[in-house]
Amino acid sequence: MAAAADGTRGVLVSGAGKGIGEATVHRLAARGFRVFAGVRTPDDGHRLTQSGGTAVTPLPLDVSDPSSIDRAATAIRAEAPFAFLGLVNNAAVSTPCPLEFLPVEELRALLEVNVVGALALTQALLPELRRAGAARIVNVSSINGRLAQPFIGGYSASKFALEGMSDALRRELRPSRIEVTVIQPGAVDTPIFRTARRRGRELAESLPPAAADLYPSVLHALRERPGRTPRHAIPADRAARVIERALTGRRPRTRYLVGADARLAALLQAALPDRLLDLLLTRSRP
């Protein structure tokens, strides 16, 4: 997409307070976009405006709250018209736990943020996306939406759902010339590893004794080990750079793998039979 000759190039980024979302806000603001940063706390919004200046407009946004989505969409409509409008669905949560003991309400919470929230935000902005001179939607998935790993099954299920939803949306919006792209990062150096381990630790305390009997090493890890970012994790800006490319490239791909581990996982998933993959992946721990 070439730079707009008139009007405003705007992008809404959900989950902008940390990690990939924050890096994306910085990159797009530097590129000259008007960036609406969906944040959960005033502190996050203040930090983004300090670093991004007037190009960044923080918006309180909880994608699991319909009224919060409506307020964010109203704020963006007040800035219309746009020569270009983009939406980056980045907000996500993860709770590690064996699926056998994952409370159904916890799965619903994961799906509410990672899938339903992304669709609700998309629906709220689609009228403005259509009215803009050009528009793009970027859904931040994960390599775990392509290759499910044990003990983060709820997160993987939500990302598989996001992938399918993105495919359907891309085909439905083709007549409107709104591109839909999926980003599939591997391990990225963000706080999600710590927050996921905290959520898993809190959940582990309420699980029945049978969970520790059947999955002793997993429950021990959730209770005793701090959430650490993997050594091979890439900087968040690497993922933000790909999101920028999906928003600005003349002909964006439908999917982008981000990181050597994501590319390797995709290669293994395509090349190996399921039983061999099972053998390799059941050695992993949350």
N, C-alpha and C positions, 0 to 999 in steps of 0.2 A: 504494500500500500504506500503510495507516494504521500508526501506531506500534504496536508490540506491547504488549499490556496486561500480559503476564507473560513469564517466560523471558528469553532473550537473543536479540538481533538480531545475528547474526554474518555476516561477509563475508570470503571469502578473495580476495585480489588477487594474481595472479601478476605477475612483473616489476615488483615494487613499489619497487625500489631507486632508480629514477630516473624522470624524465619524467612521462608520464600516470599510471603506476602510483603514483608517490610522491604526486602531486597528489590522486589518488583516495583514497589512504589518509588524507591530512590532511582532506579534505572529509568522508569518512564518519565518521572519528573525531569530528569536530566535531559531526556530526549525531547522535551517541550510539550508533553501531554499535560492536560489538566487532570490530576489524579484525585479521585474520590476514594479515600482510604477507609474501608470498613473496619472499625476497631471495637473492642469490647470494653476498654477502659479509657478514661480521660487522659491518664498518664501516657498511654500509647499514642493517642492523638497529638498530645503536646510535643512528644519527642519527634514525631514525624514532621510536624510543621516547623520545628526548630531546624531540622536537617534538610527538609525539602522546600522550605519557604512558601511563598504564595501559590506555587504550583500545586500544593497538596491541600486538600480539603478533607479533614477527618469527619467521618460520619459514624455515630454510634450504630452498630449493626450486630445483631444476634440473628443468625440465619434460621434459628429454630423458633423465632418469635415473629409471627405474621405482622404484628403492628410495627415492629422494628423495621422490617423489610418495607412496609408501606411508607414509613417516614423517610427512609433512605431514597426510595424511588421518587417521592414527592420532591425531595431536595434536588435531585438530579433533573427532574422535569422543569424545575424553576430556572435552571441554567440553559435550557434548550433555546434555539436549535443547535445541533452539533453537525459539523462537517464529517466527523468520524466519532463513533461511540463503540467502546469495547467493554466487555465484562469478563473478569477473571474470577472464576469460582475456585477459591483457594482454601476457604475455611474447612477444617477437618479435625477430628479427634480420633483417638485410638485407645482401646482398653485391652491389654493382653490378658488372656484367660483361656484355659481349655474350653472348647465349645460345649463339652458335656456339662459344664458347670456355669457357663455364661448366662446370667439371668436374662430372661427375655426382655425385661424392661431396659437392660443395658444395651442389648442389641438394637432395640427401638431407638434409643438415644443416639447411637452411632449412625444409624440410617437417617435419623431426623436431621442431623447436621451434615453428614457427608453426601447424602443423596437428595432427600426431600428439600433441604434448605437450598441446595444448588438449583433445583428445579423451580422452587418458589421464587427465588431471586431472579432467575431467568424470565419467568412468566411476568413478573412485575416490571421488568425493563424492556420486554420485547416491543411494546408499542414505540418506545423511544429509539430502540435499536433499528426498527423499521423506518422511522422518520429520518434518521441520520443519513447523511450522504453515503456512508459506508459503515459497515459494522462487523465485528468479530466477537465470538464467544470462545474463551479458553477455559477448559475444565482441567484442573490439576488433579490427576489421578495418582497412580503409583505403579511401580513394577509389581506390587502385590495385587493389583487389579488385573494382572496377566498371569501371574504365577502365585498361587495361594501357598502360604507358609503356615506351619502348625503354630497354634497358640496365639495367633492374631487373626483367627478366622472371622471374627466379627468385622474387623477393619477390612480384610480382604473381600468379604462379601459386599461391603458397602462400595468398595472401589470397582469390583466387577459390575455392580449395578450401575455405577456412574459411567463406566465404559459403554454398557449397552444403551443407556439413556442418551449418551452423547452420539452414538451412531444413529439412533432413531431421530434425534433432534437435527442432526446434520442433514439427513435426507428430507425431513419435513420442511426445513428452512431453505433448502436449495432454491426453490422458486423465488424466495425473497433475497437471494444472493447474500445471505448471512453465513459466513464460514464458522464452523464449529471444529475446534482442535482440542485434542487430548494430550496432556503432558504426562509422561510416565517416568518420574524420577526414581532412582535407586536411593541409597542412603544419602541424606543431605544433612549438613551440620545445622540443625535447628533444635529448638527446645522440645520438639514433639517426643523425643526419646525420654526425656525426664518427666514430662507431663503424663505420658503413657504409663511409665513405670509407677508413678504416683497413683494414677487411677487403678492400675492393676494391684498395687499394694493395698489400697483401701478396700478393693473388692475381695482380695484374698483373705482379709481378716474376717469376712462374713461367710466364707464358704464352709460347707459341712466337712467333718473330719475325713469323709471318704475321698475328698479331693486331694488331700495330702497323701493318703494311702495310694491312690492311683497315679498321681503325678508329683511325686516327692521333690524331684529336682526343680520342676517348674515352679511349684509353690514356694520352695526355698528361695529361688532366684527372685521371685516377685516380692517376697517379704524382706529379704536381707540385702540384696544387691542394689546399689544405686543405678539409676538409668544412665547409661553412658552412650555417648555418640560413637558409633563405630569408627575405627581408625581410618577406614577407607572412604568415609563420608566426604562429599564434595562441598565447597562453599555454597551458601544459598544463592549467591549472585550468579553461579553457573546455571542454576535453574531459571533464575529471573531473566537471564540473557536469552534463553530459549523461548520463554513466554513473550519477551519483546519481539523476537523473530516471528512468532506465530501471529502477533498483532500487526506487524508492519510488513512482512514479506508479501510480495505480489501474489504468490500462489502457495499458501501455507500447506504443509502436510496435514493429513488427518490425525497423525500421531507422531510424537517425538519421544524417543528414549533419551534419558538424561543420565549420564554417568556410566563408567565402565562396568560396574556391577549390574546395572539394569540391562545393558546390552548383552552381557554374558548370560544373565538369567533368561532373557528372551531367546537367546540362541539355544540354551539347554532345553527350554520348554518346547521349542520347535523340533529339536533333534532327537530327544530322548523319549522312550516310552514312559507311560505314567508310572509303572511299577519301579523303574529305575530312579525316576525323580522322587518317588516316595521314599526310597531307600536313602537317597542323598539328603532329603529335607528333614527326615525324622530325627536326624542327628542335631538339628538346630534347637536353640533355646530362645525364649523371649528376651 
